[in-house]
Amino acid sequence: MNTRPYHFVELEQGTSAWLTWRQKGIGASDAPIIMRENPWKEPSELLEEKRCLSPQTFENKAMQIGTALEPMARESYMTRMKTVVSPACLQSGTHSWLRASVDGIASDGSSVVEIKCGESVYKKTSQSKKVPAYYYGQLQHILAVTGLQTIDFWCFQLLCPEVLVKVQRNESYIERLLVAEEAFFNSI
């Protein structure tokens, strides 16, 4: 019997099947857009993308570098934290539209990590020791899907010390987030 509030979806991240699955729901990276915390994209733009028949595949240079460094960053995280995590696609058992493609989750579901490898986010996080505001919704979305109380935000850059920020679940934020995401999903 599955006691977790989600189930695993057998998809490989980055594939066309994964893009289609993401297109048909609300994922973690959609959360900051819906909550108007993302300075680069408006909710109306995301709505237009979600209404398209073909999934979006745009990836800028920073995203490509992040994708390439992610396996090394995950290994670094596992070594430091003395745990094993794997990327996974998760879908809520309560809201079928509520989804998350996580960078790493323990096989027993006890911990989850979000990995960032970009220079800008690394610099901001290493200086402030806080998660940049434009990623907060993404992290709370993952906590909403997993039901966990914390998420590790792991910033990685080659030849630099890794930065770990533990982010606590914010129940009042998650309540607002789920209302906004459901309204957004219903408007697609």
DRENPA-3360 file (N, C-alpha, C; in nm, 2 decimals, always signed):
BEGIN
1 = MNTRPYHF = +0.08/-0.12/+0.00/+0.00/+0.00/+0.00/+0.09/+0.12/+0.00 ~ +0.06/+0.22/-0.09/+0.13/+0.34/-0.10/+0.08/+0.44/+0.00 ~ +0.16/+0.48/+0.10/+0.12/+0.58/+0.20/+0.17/+0.72/+0.16 ~ +0.24/+0.73/+0.05/+0.29/+0.86/+0.01/+0.18/+0.94/-0.06 ~ +0.18/+1.07/-0.05/+0.08/+1.15/-0.12/+0.10/+1.16/-0.27 ~ +0.19/+1.09/-0.33/+0.22/+1.10/-0.47/+0.25/+0.96/-0.52 ~ +0.26/+0.95/-0.65/+0.31/+0.82/-0.71/+0.42/+0.86/-0.81 ~ +0.51/+0.76/-0.83/+0.62/+0.78/-0.93/+0.56/+0.76/-1.07;
9 = VELEQGTS = +0.60/+0.84/-1.17/+0.56/+0.82/-1.31/+0.69/+0.78/-1.38 ~ +0.68/+0.67/-1.44/+0.80/+0.61/-1.51/+0.83/+0.68/-1.64 ~ +0.90/+0.79/-1.63/+0.94/+0.87/-1.75/+1.08/+0.92/-1.73 ~ +1.15/+0.93/-1.84/+1.29/+0.98/-1.83/+1.28/+1.13/-1.86 ~ +1.33/+1.21/-1.77/+1.33/+1.36/-1.78/+1.41/+1.40/-1.91 ~ +1.35/+1.49/-1.98/+1.41/+1.54/-2.10/+1.36/+1.48/-2.23 ~ +1.28/+1.37/-2.22/+1.23/+1.30/-2.34/+1.10/+1.37/-2.38 ~ +1.06/+1.34/-2.50/+0.93/+1.40/-2.55/+0.81/+1.35/-2.47;
17 = AWLTWRQK = +0.81/+1.23/-2.42/+0.70/+1.18/-2.34/+0.70/+1.26/-2.21 ~ +0.81/+1.29/-2.15/+0.82/+1.37/-2.03/+0.77/+1.51/-2.06 ~ +0.80/+1.57/-2.17/+0.76/+1.71/-2.21/+0.60/+1.71/-2.22 ~ +0.55/+1.60/-2.28/+0.40/+1.59/-2.29/+0.34/+1.58/-2.16 ~ +0.39/+1.50/-2.07/+0.34/+1.48/-1.93/+0.34/+1.62/-1.86 ~ +0.45/+1.69/-1.87/+0.46/+1.82/-1.80/+0.36/+1.92/-1.86 ~ +0.34/+1.91/-1.99/+0.24/+2.00/-2.06/+0.10/+1.98/-2.00 ~ +0.07/+1.86/-1.96/-0.07/+1.83/-1.92/-0.10/+1.85/-1.77;
25 = GIGASDAP = +0.00/+1.92/-1.70/-0.02/+1.95/-1.56/+0.05/+2.07/-1.52 ~ +0.06/+2.09/-1.39/+0.13/+2.20/-1.34/+0.25/+2.15/-1.26 ~ +0.37/+2.19/-1.31/+0.50/+2.14/-1.26/+0.56/+2.24/-1.16 ~ +0.67/+2.20/-1.10/+0.73/+2.29/-1.00/+0.79/+2.42/-1.06 ~ +0.84/+2.41/-1.18/+0.89/+2.53/-1.25/+0.78/+2.62/-1.29 ~ +0.66/+2.58/-1.30/+0.55/+2.66/-1.33/+0.50/+2.75/-1.21 ~ +0.53/+2.70/-1.09/+0.48/+2.76/-0.97/+0.52/+2.91/-0.95 ~ +0.65/+2.94/-0.97/+0.69/+3.08/-0.95/+0.63/+3.17/-1.06;
33 = IIMRENPW = +0.60/+3.12/-1.18/+0.53/+3.20/-1.28/+0.39/+3.23/-1.24 ~ +0.32/+3.12/-1.20/+0.18/+3.14/-1.15/+0.17/+3.23/-1.03 ~ +0.27/+3.23/-0.94/+0.27/+3.31/-0.82/+0.33/+3.45/-0.85 ~ +0.36/+3.48/-0.97/+0.42/+3.61/-1.02/+0.55/+3.64/-0.95 ~ +0.63/+3.54/-0.92/+0.76/+3.55/-0.86/+0.88/+3.54/-0.96 ~ +0.84/+3.50/-1.08/+0.94/+3.48/-1.19/+0.95/+3.61/-1.27 ~ +1.07/+3.67/-1.26/+1.08/+3.80/-1.33/+1.09/+3.79/-1.49 ~ +1.11/+3.66/-1.54/+1.13/+3.65/-1.68/+1.01/+3.60/-1.76;
41 = KEPSELLE = +0.90/+3.56/-1.69/+0.79/+3.51/-1.76/+0.66/+3.54/-1.69 ~ +0.56/+3.59/-1.77/+0.43/+3.62/-1.71/+0.34/+3.50/-1.72 ~ +0.24/+3.49/-1.62/+0.14/+3.38/-1.63/+0.07/+3.37/-1.76 ~ +0.04/+3.48/-1.83/-0.02/+3.47/-1.96/+0.06/+3.40/-2.06 ~ +0.19/+3.42/-2.05/+0.28/+3.34/-2.15/+0.28/+3.19/-2.12 ~ +0.28/+3.16/-1.99/+0.27/+3.02/-1.95/+0.14/+2.96/-2.00 ~ +0.03/+3.03/-1.98/-0.10/+2.98/-2.02/-0.10/+2.96/-2.17 ~ -0.04/+3.04/-2.25/-0.03/+3.03/-2.39/+0.05/+2.90/-2.43;
49 = EKRCLSPQ = +0.16/+2.88/-2.35/+0.24/+2.76/-2.38/+0.16/+2.63/-2.34 ~ +0.09/+2.63/-2.23/+0.01/+2.52/-2.19/-0.10/+2.48/-2.29 ~ -0.15/+2.59/-2.35/-0.26/+2.56/-2.44/-0.22/+2.51/-2.58 ~ -0.09/+2.53/-2.61/-0.03/+2.48/-2.73/-0.04/+2.33/-2.74 ~ -0.05/+2.27/-2.86/-0.06/+2.13/-2.88/+0.08/+2.06/-2.86 ~ +0.19/+2.14/-2.89/+0.32/+2.08/-2.88/+0.39/+2.14/-2.76 ~ +0.46/+2.05/-2.68/+0.53/+2.10/-2.56/+0.65/+2.19/-2.60 ~ +0.68/+2.28/-2.51/+0.79/+2.38/-2.53/+0.92/+2.30/-2.50;
57 = TFENKAMQ = +1.02/+2.33/-2.59/+1.15/+2.26/-2.57/+1.26/+2.36/-2.56 ~ +1.23/+2.49/-2.54/+1.34/+2.59/-2.54/+1.43/+2.57/-2.42 ~ +1.56/+2.58/-2.45/+1.66/+2.57/-2.34/+1.77/+2.67/-2.38 ~ +1.79/+2.77/-2.29/+1.90/+2.86/-2.31/+2.04/+2.81/-2.27 ~ +2.14/+2.88/-2.29/+2.28/+2.83/-2.26/+2.30/+2.80/-2.12 ~ +2.25/+2.88/-2.03/+2.26/+2.85/-1.88/+2.18/+2.72/-1.85 ~ +2.07/+2.70/-1.91/+1.99/+2.58/-1.88/+2.07/+2.46/-1.93 ~ +2.13/+2.47/-2.05/+2.21/+2.36/-2.10/+2.33/+2.32/-2.01;
65 = IGTALEPM = +2.39/+2.42/-1.96/+2.51/+2.40/-1.87/+2.46/+2.33/-1.74 ~ +2.35/+2.38/-1.69/+2.29/+2.32/-1.57/+2.25/+2.18/-1.59 ~ +2.19/+2.15/-1.70/+2.15/+2.01/-1.73/+2.28/+1.92/-1.74 ~ +2.38/+1.97/-1.80/+2.51/+1.90/-1.82/+2.58/+1.87/-1.68 ~ +2.57/+1.97/-1.59/+2.64/+1.96/-1.46/+2.56/+1.89/-1.36 ~ +2.43/+1.87/-1.38/+2.34/+1.81/-1.28/+2.38/+1.68/-1.23 ~ +2.42/+1.58/-1.31/+2.47/+1.45/-1.25/+2.59/+1.47/-1.16 ~ +2.68/+1.55/-1.20/+2.80/+1.57/-1.11/+2.76/+1.64/-0.98;
73 = ARESYMTR = +2.66/+1.73/-0.99/+2.61/+1.80/-0.87/+2.54/+1.71/-0.78 ~ +2.46/+1.62/-0.84/+2.39/+1.52/-0.76/+2.49/+1.42/-0.69 ~ +2.59/+1.38/-0.75/+2.70/+1.30/-0.69/+2.76/+1.37/-0.57 ~ +2.79/+1.50/-0.59/+2.85/+1.58/-0.49/+2.76/+1.59/-0.37 ~ +2.63/+1.61/-0.40/+2.53/+1.62/-0.29/+2.52/+1.49/-0.21 ~ +2.52/+1.38/-0.29/+2.51/+1.25/-0.22/+2.63/+1.22/-0.13 ~ +2.74/+1.26/-0.18/+2.87/+1.24/-0.10/+2.86/+1.32/+0.03 ~ +2.83/+1.44/+0.01/+2.82/+1.53/+0.13/+2.72/+1.49/+0.23;
81 = MKTVVSPA = +2.60/+1.46/+0.18/+2.48/+1.43/+0.27/+2.48/+1.28/+0.31 ~ +2.57/+1.20/+0.25/+2.57/+1.06/+0.28/+2.43/+0.99/+0.26 ~ +2.38/+1.01/+0.15/+2.25/+0.96/+0.11/+2.25/+0.93/-0.04 ~ +2.15/+0.86/-0.08/+2.14/+0.83/-0.23/+2.00/+0.89/-0.27 ~ +2.01/+0.97/-0.38/+1.89/+1.02/-0.44/+1.89/+1.00/-0.59 ~ +1.78/+1.00/-0.65/+1.77/+0.98/-0.79/+1.66/+1.08/-0.85 ~ +1.68/+1.12/-0.97/+1.58/+1.20/-1.03/+1.45/+1.12/-1.05 ~ +1.34/+1.19/-1.05/+1.21/+1.12/-1.06/+1.10/+1.22/-1.10;
89 = CLQSGTHS = +1.00/+1.16/-1.16/+0.88/+1.23/-1.19/+0.77/+1.19/-1.10 ~ +0.71/+1.28/-1.03/+0.61/+1.26/-0.92/+0.48/+1.32/-0.96 ~ +0.37/+1.25/-0.93/+0.24/+1.31/-0.95/+0.16/+1.29/-0.83 ~ +0.09/+1.40/-0.79/+0.00/+1.40/-0.67/-0.11/+1.29/-0.68 ~ -0.13/+1.23/-0.57/-0.24/+1.13/-0.56/-0.38/+1.20/-0.54 ~ -0.37/+1.33/-0.50/-0.49/+1.41/-0.47/-0.54/+1.49/-0.59 ~ -0.44/+1.56/-0.66/-0.47/+1.64/-0.77/-0.38/+1.59/-0.89 ~ -0.45/+1.53/-0.99/-0.37/+1.47/-1.10/-0.29/+1.57/-1.18;
97 = WLRASVDG = -0.33/+1.70/-1.17/-0.25/+1.80/-1.24/-0.13/+1.85/-1.17 ~ -0.11/+1.81/-1.04/+0.00/+1.85/-0.96/+0.11/+1.76/-0.98 ~ +0.22/+1.81/-1.04/+0.34/+1.72/-1.08/+0.47/+1.79/-1.04 ~ +0.57/+1.71/-1.03/+0.71/+1.76/-1.01/+0.81/+1.66/-1.07 ~ +0.90/+1.72/-1.14/+1.02/+1.65/-1.19/+1.13/+1.69/-1.10 ~ +1.16/+1.60/-1.00/+1.26/+1.64/-0.90/+1.40/+1.59/-0.94 ~ +1.50/+1.67/-0.90/+1.64/+1.64/-0.93/+1.69/+1.53/-0.85 ~ +1.64/+1.50/-0.73/+1.68/+1.39/-0.65/+1.58/+1.37/-0.54;
105 = IASDGSSV = +1.54/+1.24/-0.52/+1.46/+1.20/-0.41/+1.51/+1.07/-0.36 ~ +1.51/+1.05/-0.23/+1.56/+0.92/-0.17/+1.45/+0.82/-0.20 ~ +1.50/+0.69/-0.22/+1.41/+0.58/-0.26/+1.30/+0.56/-0.16 ~ +1.32/+0.60/-0.03/+1.21/+0.58/+0.07/+1.13/+0.71/+0.08 ~ +1.16/+0.81/+0.00/+1.08/+0.93/+0.00/+1.11/+1.02/+0.12 ~ +1.21/+1.00/+0.19/+1.24/+1.07/+0.31/+1.31/+1.21/+0.29 ~ +1.37/+1.23/+0.17/+1.43/+1.36/+0.14/+1.43/+1.39/+0.00 ~ +1.44/+1.52/-0.04/+1.43/+1.56/-0.17/+1.53/+1.68/-0.19;
113 = VEIKCGES = +1.59/+1.69/-0.31/+1.68/+1.80/-0.34/+1.65/+1.86/-0.47 ~ +1.66/+2.00/-0.47/+1.65/+2.07/-0.59/+1.79/+2.12/-0.62 ~ +1.85/+2.10/-0.74/+1.98/+2.13/-0.78/+1.99/+2.24/-0.87 ~ +2.07/+2.34/-0.85/+2.09/+2.45/-0.94/+2.24/+2.47/-0.97 ~ +2.27/+2.48/-1.09/+2.41/+2.49/-1.14/+2.45/+2.62/-1.21 ~ +2.36/+2.71/-1.21/+2.39/+2.84/-1.28/+2.48/+2.93/-1.20 ~ +2.56/+3.01/-1.27/+2.65/+3.10/-1.21/+2.57/+3.21/-1.12 ~ +2.47/+3.26/-1.18/+2.39/+3.37/-1.11/+2.33/+3.32/-0.98;
121 = VYKKTSQS = +2.26/+3.21/-0.99/+2.20/+3.15/-0.87/+2.30/+3.11/-0.76 ~ +2.41/+3.06/-0.81/+2.52/+3.02/-0.72/+2.57/+3.14/-0.64 ~ +2.60/+3.25/-0.72/+2.65/+3.37/-0.66/+2.55/+3.43/-0.56 ~ +2.43/+3.44/-0.60/+2.33/+3.50/-0.51/+2.31/+3.41/-0.38 ~ +2.30/+3.28/-0.40/+2.28/+3.19/-0.28/+2.40/+3.19/-0.19 ~ +2.52/+3.18/-0.25/+2.64/+3.17/-0.17/+2.66/+3.30/-0.09 ~ +2.62/+3.41/-0.14/+2.64/+3.54/-0.07/+2.53/+3.56/+0.03 ~ +2.41/+3.53/+0.00/+2.30/+3.56/+0.09/+2.26/+3.44/+0.19;
129 = KKVPAYYY = +2.31/+3.32/+0.15/+2.27/+3.20/+0.22/+2.12/+3.18/+0.22 ~ +2.05/+3.23/+0.12/+1.91/+3.22/+0.11/+1.87/+3.18/-0.04 ~ +1.76/+3.12/-0.05/+1.71/+3.08/-0.19/+1.66/+3.21/-0.26 ~ +1.70/+3.24/-0.38/+1.65/+3.35/-0.45/+1.49/+3.34/-0.46 ~ +1.43/+3.45/-0.44/+1.28/+3.45/-0.43/+1.21/+3.39/-0.55 ~ +1.28/+3.40/-0.67/+1.22/+3.34/-0.79/+1.22/+3.18/-0.79 ~ +1.28/+3.12/-0.69/+1.28/+2.98/-0.68/+1.19/+2.93/-0.57 ~ +1.15/+3.02/-0.48/+1.07/+2.98/-0.36/+0.95/+2.90/-0.40;
137 = GQLQHILA = +0.87/+2.94/-0.49/+0.75/+2.87/-0.53/+0.78/+2.73/-0.58 ~ +0.89/+2.72/-0.66/+0.92/+2.59/-0.71/+0.95/+2.49/-0.59 ~ +1.02/+2.54/-0.49/+1.05/+2.45/-0.38/+0.93/+2.42/-0.30 ~ +0.84/+2.51/-0.27/+0.72/+2.49/-0.20/+0.62/+2.39/-0.28 ~ +0.62/+2.41/-0.41/+0.55/+2.32/-0.50/+0.59/+2.17/-0.48 ~ +0.72/+2.15/-0.48/+0.78/+2.02/-0.46/+0.74/+1.96/-0.32 ~ +0.74/+2.05/-0.22/+0.70/+2.01/-0.08/+0.55/+1.97/-0.08 ~ +0.47/+2.05/-0.16/+0.33/+2.02/-0.17/+0.31/+1.88/-0.23;
145 = VTGLQTID = +0.38/+1.85/-0.33/+0.37/+1.72/-0.40/+0.42/+1.60/-0.31 ~ +0.53/+1.62/-0.24/+0.59/+1.51/-0.17/+0.54/+1.50/-0.03 ~ +0.48/+1.61/+0.03/+0.43/+1.60/+0.17/+0.55/+1.62/+0.27 ~ +0.67/+1.64/+0.22/+0.78/+1.65/+0.31/+0.78/+1.79/+0.38 ~ +0.86/+1.80/+0.49/+0.87/+1.92/+0.57/+0.98/+2.01/+0.53 ~ +1.08/+1.95/+0.46/+1.20/+2.03/+0.41/+1.24/+1.98/+0.28 ~ +1.31/+2.07/+0.21/+1.38/+2.04/+0.08/+1.52/+2.10/+0.09 ~ +1.61/+2.03/+0.03/+1.75/+2.08/+0.02/+1.76/+2.15/-0.11;
153 = FWCFQLLC = +1.81/+2.28/-0.11/+1.84/+2.36/-0.22/+1.99/+2.35/-0.24 ~ +2.04/+2.29/-0.34/+2.19/+2.26/-0.36/+2.24/+2.33/-0.48 ~ +2.33/+2.43/-0.45/+2.39/+2.50/-0.56/+2.53/+2.45/-0.58 ~ +2.56/+2.43/-0.71/+2.69/+2.37/-0.75/+2.75/+2.44/-0.86 ~ +2.88/+2.47/-0.85/+2.97/+2.52/-0.95/+3.10/+2.45/-0.95 ~ +3.15/+2.42/-1.07/+3.28/+2.35/-1.07/+3.39/+2.44/-1.00 ~ +3.47/+2.37/-0.92/+3.59/+2.44/-0.85/+3.54/+2.54/-0.74 ~ +3.42/+2.53/-0.70/+3.37/+2.62/-0.59/+3.30/+2.53/-0.49;
161 = PEVLVKVQ = +3.30/+2.58/-0.36/+3.24/+2.50/-0.26/+3.09/+2.50/-0.28 ~ +3.03/+2.38/-0.26/+2.88/+2.37/-0.28/+2.81/+2.45/-0.17 ~ +2.69/+2.49/-0.20/+2.61/+2.57/-0.11/+2.48/+2.49/-0.09 ~ +2.45/+2.47/+0.04/+2.33/+2.40/+0.08/+2.24/+2.49/+0.16 ~ +2.11/+2.50/+0.12/+2.02/+2.58/+0.20/+1.90/+2.48/+0.22 ~ +1.87/+2.46/+0.35/+1.75/+2.38/+0.39/+1.63/+2.47/+0.39 ~ +1.53/+2.44/+0.32/+1.41/+2.52/+0.31/+1.29/+2.45/+0.38 ~ +1.23/+2.51/+0.47/+1.12/+2.46/+0.54/+0.99/+2.47/+0.47;
169 = RNESYIER = +0.90/+2.38/+0.49/+0.76/+2.38/+0.43/+0.69/+2.50/+0.49 ~ +0.62/+2.57/+0.40/+0.54/+2.69/+0.44/+0.40/+2.66/+0.41 ~ +0.32/+2.61/+0.51/+0.19/+2.57/+0.49/+0.09/+2.68/+0.43 ~ +0.10/+2.80/+0.49/+0.02/+2.90/+0.44/+0.05/+2.94/+0.29 ~ +0.18/+2.94/+0.26/+0.22/+2.97/+0.12/+0.16/+2.85/+0.03 ~ +0.18/+2.73/+0.07/+0.13/+2.61/-0.01/-0.02/+2.62/-0.03 ~ -0.09/+2.66/+0.07/-0.24/+2.68/+0.05/-0.27/+2.78/-0.06 ~ -0.20/+2.89/-0.05/-0.22/+2.99/-0.16/-0.18/+2.94/-0.29;
177 = LLVAEEAF = -0.06/+2.87/-0.29/-0.01/+2.82/-0.42/-0.11/+2.72/-0.48 ~ -0.16/+2.63/-0.41/-0.25/+2.53/-0.46/-0.38/+2.59/-0.52 ~ -0.43/+2.69/-0.45/-0.55/+2.76/-0.50/-0.52/+2.83/-0.63 ~ -0.40/+2.90/-0.64/-0.36/+2.97/-0.76/-0.33/+2.87/-0.87 ~ -0.26/+2.76/-0.84/-0.23/+2.66/-0.95/-0.36/+2.59/-1.00 ~ -0.45/+2.56/-0.91/-0.57/+2.49/-0.96/-0.65/+2.59/-1.05 ~ -0.66/+2.72/-1.01/-0.74/+2.81/-1.09/-0.67/+2.83/-1.23 ~ -0.54/+2.83/-1.22/-0.46/+2.84/-1.35/-0.49/+2.72/-1.43;
185 = FNSI = -0.48/+2.60/-1.38/-0.50/+2.48/-1.45/-0.64/+2.47/-1.51 ~ -0.74/+2.52/-1.43/-0.87/+2.52/-1.48/-0.90/+2.62/-1.60 ~ -0.81/+2.71/-1.61/-0.82/+2.81/-1.72/-0.75/+2.77/-1.85 ~ -0.68/+2.65/-1.85/-0.61/+2.61/-1.97/-0.71/+2.56/-2.07;
% end
